[in-house]
């Protein structure tokens, strides 16, 4: 009986990796986070949001993937010292160096196209320096594909039901709750929460408002300033939105929609001609 094909490179021997490189020069790397998601969801929520779609997209597109990098850049989700939020965050420079090293090793192995796929929007704030360094130093194709909830309303209007004012794509709302339900219903505790929506920080004046979890502070209806706020300054429970329209069926549909779009994206980049001019990453010389 023939063995099932192994897509996760973490489960492959080096001969298997060599076989993969005969088929493709593309590899997927899912990026999650370990952070509070309100009173009703686990800290693995952003990892779930990307790891499952990556696994499915890899099979649809016939490319390998790495295991989930489960931590990310989440300083805004730490609570005061000694008050647990479950958040584990990595400093921006360390996270950039981590992604750089992972990609350089994959390029060293022979891959030319590295597709990071993030389930946590705030990872996007810090990854650009690493991506540019990789591109400029090696010539490889590198990118971050968005599997985060904030991106989902644009491609899943037929799946979600929350209206925009109930923020379906924000922290712990309909989309993320549905995905965790599809992953493991036992990890969702809706009985612990209510609907919750953001407000301007207490230190801001009456001219300021807040409608979502972006770093922008709204002044007289305009996004005029990027302010490094902590999540708890504008969200009382960590939730932004209404999770009560969530369902496991919606979560499955979202996983599949993400996987389908990712697979089509992979098919498009297959034809991009890439010439890696600096493949070796022999750290013995460091």
C-alpha positions in Angstrom: 0.0 0.0 0.0 1.4 3.4 -1.0 2.1 5.8 1.8 0.1 9.1 1.9 2.1 12.1 0.7 3.6 14.2 3.6 3.1 17.9 3.1 4.4 19.1 6.5 8.2 19.4 6.0 8.6 19.0 9.8 7.5 15.4 9.3 9.8 14.8 6.3 13.2 13.2 6.0 15.7 15.0 3.8 15.2 12.7 0.9 11.5 13.7 1.0 12.5 17.4 1.0 14.6 16.7 -2.1 11.6 15.1 -3.8 9.5 18.1 -3.0 12.1 20.4 -4.6 11.8 18.4 -7.8 8.1 19.3 -7.9 8.1 22.9 -6.7 10.2 25.8 -5.4 7.3 27.2 -3.2 6.9 26.6 0.6 4.3 27.9 3.0 5.1 29.1 6.5 2.1 29.8 8.8 2.4 32.5 11.4 0.1 32.7 14.4 0.2 34.4 17.8 -0.3 33.5 21.5 -2.6 36.2 22.8 -5.8 36.8 24.7 -9.0 36.8 22.6 -11.6 37.9 25.1 -13.2 35.9 27.8 -14.6 33.2 25.4 -11.7 32.1 23.1 -8.3 30.5 23.6 -4.9 32.1 23.1 -4.3 29.9 20.0 -7.1 31.6 18.0 -4.8 33.3 15.5 -2.8 30.1 15.0 -6.0 28.2 14.2 -7.0 30.9 11.7 -4.0 30.2 9.5 -2.7 26.7 10.3 -5.7 24.8 9.0 -6.1 26.9 5.8 -2.4 26.5 5.1 -2.6 22.7 5.5 -5.6 22.6 3.1 -4.1 25.0 0.6 -0.9 23.0 0.5 -2.8 19.9 -0.6 -4.9 21.8 -3.1 -1.8 23.5 -4.7 0.5 20.5 -4.1 3.2 22.4 -2.2 4.8 21.7 1.2 4.4 23.7 4.3 6.3 24.3 7.5 4.7 23.8 11.0 3.0 26.8 12.6 5.2 29.4 14.2 2.8 29.8 17.1 4.0 33.1 18.7 3.9 36.5 17.1 4.1 40.3 17.8 1.4 41.0 20.4 2.6 43.5 23.1 -0.7 45.3 23.1 -2.4 42.2 24.5 -0.3 41.9 27.7 -2.2 42.8 30.9 -0.4 44.4 33.9 2.3 42.3 35.5 0.9 39.5 37.6 -2.5 39.7 35.9 -2.6 36.8 33.4 -3.7 37.4 29.8 -2.0 34.2 28.5 -0.2 36.4 26.0 3.3 35.5 24.9 4.8 38.1 22.6 8.1 38.3 20.8 10.1 41.6 20.4 9.9 43.1 16.9 13.6 42.7 16.2 13.7 39.1 17.5 10.6 38.2 15.4 12.1 39.8 12.3 15.4 37.9 12.8 13.4 34.6 13.4 11.5 34.9 10.2 14.7 35.9 8.4 16.5 32.9 9.6 13.7 30.5 8.8 13.4 31.9 5.3 17.2 31.9 4.7 17.4 28.3 5.7 14.6 27.4 3.4 16.3 29.3 0.6 19.6 27.5 1.5 17.7 24.2 1.1 16.7 25.2 -2.4 13.3 26.9 -2.2 12.9 30.1 -4.1 9.5 31.3 -3.0 8.6 31.7 0.7 5.0 32.4 1.4 4.4 33.3 5.1 0.7 33.2 6.0 -0.4 35.2 9.0 -3.5 34.7 11.2 -2.6 37.7 13.3 -2.9 41.1 11.8 -0.3 42.8 14.1 2.4 40.6 12.7 2.2 42.7 9.6 3.4 45.7 11.6 6.9 44.3 12.0 7.6 41.8 9.2 8.4 44.2 6.3 12.1 44.8 7.3 12.7 41.0 7.3 10.9 40.6 4.0 12.9 43.4 2.3 16.2 42.1 3.7 15.4 38.7 2.3 14.5 40.0 -1.1 17.4 42.4 -1.4 20.0 39.9 -0.1 18.9 36.8 -2.0 16.5 37.7 -4.9 14.0 35.2 -3.5 10.2 35.8 -3.7 8.9 36.5 -0.2 5.5 37.6 0.9 2.9 37.5 3.7 -0.5 36.1 2.8 -3.3 37.3 4.9 -5.3 34.7 6.8 -6.2 37.1 9.6 -9.8 37.8 10.5 -9.6 41.5 9.5 -9.1 40.4 5.9 -12.0 38.0 5.8 -15.0 40.3 5.4 -13.8 41.2 1.9 -13.8 37.7 0.6 -16.5 36.1 2.7 -19.6 38.4 2.6 -21.7 35.3 1.8 -20.5 33.5 4.9 -20.6 36.1 7.7 -23.8 37.7 9.0 -22.6 40.4 11.4 -23.1 43.9 9.9 -20.1 46.2 9.8 -20.9 47.9 13.0 -20.7 44.5 14.8 -17.2 44.1 13.5 -17.3 40.5 12.2 -13.5 40.5 11.4 -12.3 42.0 14.6 -11.0 40.5 17.8 -13.0 37.5 19.0 -16.0 38.4 16.9 -18.0 36.2 14.5 -15.2 35.1 12.2 -12.6 34.1 14.8 -15.3 32.4 17.0 -16.6 30.4 14.1 -13.1 29.2 13.2 -12.3 28.0 16.7 -15.7 26.3 16.9 -14.8 24.4 13.7 -11.4 23.5 15.2 -12.6 22.5 18.6 -16.0 23.4 20.0 -14.9 22.7 23.5 -12.5 25.7 23.4 -15.3 28.2 22.9 -17.1 29.5 26.0 -19.8 32.0 24.9 -21.4 31.8 28.3 -18.4 33.8 29.6 -19.0 36.8 27.4 -21.4 39.4 26.1 -21.2 41.5 23.0 -18.5 44.2 23.4 -17.4 47.1 21.3 -14.5 49.5 21.5 -14.5 53.0 22.9 -12.0 55.8 22.9 -9.3 55.5 25.6 -10.2 57.2 28.9 -7.4 59.7 28.5 -8.7 60.9 25.1 -11.1 63.9 24.8 -14.6 64.0 23.5 -13.5 64.6 20.0 -12.0 61.1 19.8 -13.7 57.8 19.1 -12.8 54.1 18.4 -14.7 51.7 16.2 -12.3 48.8 15.8 -8.9 47.5 16.9 -6.7 49.3 14.5 -3.9 51.5 15.9 -5.6 54.5 14.5 -7.3 56.9 16.9 -10.3 58.6 15.2 -10.4 62.4 15.6 -13.6 64.1 14.5 -14.4 61.1 12.3 -11.0 60.9 10.6 -8.2 58.4 11.1 -5.5 61.0 11.6 -3.1 59.4 14.1 -1.4 56.0 14.6 -1.2 55.6 18.4 0.6 52.6 20.0 -2.4 51.8 22.3 -2.8 48.7 24.4 -5.9 46.6 23.7 -7.3 47.1 27.1 -7.3 50.9 26.7 -10.2 50.7 24.3 -11.7 47.2 24.9 -13.0 46.3 28.3 -13.0 42.5 27.8 -10.6 41.9 24.9 -13.5 41.3 22.6 -14.4 43.6 19.7 -17.7 42.7 18.3 -20.5 40.2 18.5 -19.5 36.5 18.6 -23.1 35.1 19.0 -23.7 34.6 15.2 -20.7 32.3 15.0 -21.0 28.6 14.1 -18.8 25.7 13.3 -20.3 25.5 9.8 -19.2 29.1 9.1 -15.7 28.3 10.5 -15.4 25.3 8.1 -16.6 27.5 5.2 -14.0 30.2 6.1 -11.2 27.6 6.3 -12.1 26.3 2.9 -12.5 29.8 1.4 -9.1 30.8 2.7 -7.5 27.6 1.4 -9.0 28.0 -2.1 -7.9 31.6 -2.4 -4.4 30.7 -1.1 -4.1 27.8 -3.6 -5.1 30.1 -6.5 -2.5 32.6 -5.3 0.1 29.9 -5.3 -0.8 28.9 -8.8 -0.3 32.5 -9.9 3.2 32.8 -8.4 4.4 29.5 -9.8 5.2 31.2 -13.1 7.2 34.1 -11.5 10.8 33.7 -12.6 13.1 33.9 -9.6 16.9 34.0 -9.7 18.4 33.5 -6.3 21.8 35.1 -6.2 22.8 34.4 -2.6 21.6 31.0 -1.6 24.2 29.9 0.9 23.4 30.6 4.6 26.2 28.8 6.2 26.2 30.1 9.8 29.4 28.3 10.6 31.1 31.4 9.2 29.3 33.8 11.5 
